[in-house]
Amino acid sequence: MVLLMNRAVLMVLGWTFCWVIYLTSNSSMKFLGAWAIYTICWGDLPLQYIMSP
């Protein structure tokens, strides 16, 4: 349960990180780049948390 909470927090931080870069750069490519960096750094794809029931 604690691990799940931590992963949820990391996902939110990742989302925030990506959106900050997107808003400051105003470029969708940089958003995708930030998303890729986040995914590589944390070793999993945050999208699976959104898609999972």
C-alpha positions as CSV (number, residue, x, y, z in Angstrom):
1,M,0.0,0.0,0.0
2,V,2.8,2.4,0.9
3,L,4.6,1.5,-2.4
4,L,1.5,2.2,-4.3
5,M,1.1,5.6,-2.6
6,N,4.8,6.4,-3.4
7,R,4.3,5.4,-7.1
8,A,1.2,7.6,-7.3
9,V,3.2,10.5,-5.9
10,L,6.0,9.9,-8.4
11,M,3.4,9.8,-11.2
12,V,2.0,13.1,-10.1
13,L,5.5,14.6,-9.9
14,G,6.2,13.3,-13.4
15,W,3.0,14.8,-14.8
16,T,3.9,18.1,-13.1
17,F,7.4,18.0,-14.5
18,C,6.2,17.3,-18.0
19,W,3.5,20.0,-17.9
20,V,6.0,22.6,-16.5
21,I,8.3,21.9,-19.4
22,Y,5.3,22.0,-21.9
23,L,4.0,25.3,-20.6
24,T,7.4,27.0,-20.4
25,S,8.5,25.8,-23.8
26,N,5.1,25.9,-25.6
27,S,6.1,22.9,-27.6
28,S,4.5,19.5,-27.8
29,M,7.8,17.9,-28.9
30,K,9.5,19.1,-25.7
31,F,6.5,17.7,-23.7
32,L,7.1,14.3,-25.3
33,G,10.8,14.6,-24.6
34,A,10.1,15.3,-21.0
35,W,7.7,12.4,-20.8
36,A,10.3,10.1,-22.4
37,I,13.0,11.3,-19.9
38,Y,10.6,10.7,-17.0
39,T,9.7,7.3,-18.2
40,I,13.4,6.3,-18.7
41,C,14.4,7.7,-15.3
42,W,11.7,5.9,-13.3
43,G,11.9,2.7,-15.4
44,D,8.2,2.3,-16.2
45,L,5.5,3.9,-18.3
46,P,3.1,6.1,-16.2
47,L,0.4,5.5,-18.9
48,Q,-0.1,2.0,-17.6
49,Y,-1.4,3.5,-14.3
50,I,-4.0,5.5,-16.3
51,M,-5.0,2.6,-18.5
52,S,-5.2,0.1,-15.7
53,P,-8.7,-0.4,-14.1
